[in-house]
Amino acid sequence: MVIRRAKVQDCHLLSNLAYKSKAYWGYTEDFLQQCKDDLTVTKEYIEENPVYVMESDNKIVAFYSFTIHKKKLDTLFIDPDYIGKGLGRMIWDHLLTKAKELGISEFTLDSDPNAEGFYLKMGAKTIGFTTSTVFPDRHLPLMKVSVFN
């Protein structure tokens, strides 16, 4: 596995991976279509934020990104074909190291309810709920991560 900074030309692959990863949880096609804008990774987003991809045999199999000024993990998506194979822990360890390098001592994330268990296992704490940007009646676990030296 290789982890590298995303390139602007990765934007479509990352958007597709985010969509495929979200679909893994059994959401309806209508639900996924409504989430499409939030799951789209633009060239501008890659230029303006730290976005890192994990590759296996030159294929992007996972990625994550931070918004530094908000101290927030924006995305963490793993190709469903690779879920349960230890990639989550590997990319999590990388993002904690990267957070330290970026001077982030703690960060928050809005978790998909289906992913909350993973984040808890990785050491995140649920500190409340946040309103979905797509569905105002839907509340997502708001989680906090402390980055240790």
Protein Blocks (a to p, Z undefined) as FASTA:
>chain_A
ZZddddfklmmmmmmmmmmmmmmnopafklmmmmmmmmpccfklmmmpccddddeehiaf
bdcdddfklopafbdcddfklgonlmmmmmmmmmmmmmmmnopabdcddddfklmmmmmm
nopacfbdcddfklmmbccddddddddZZ
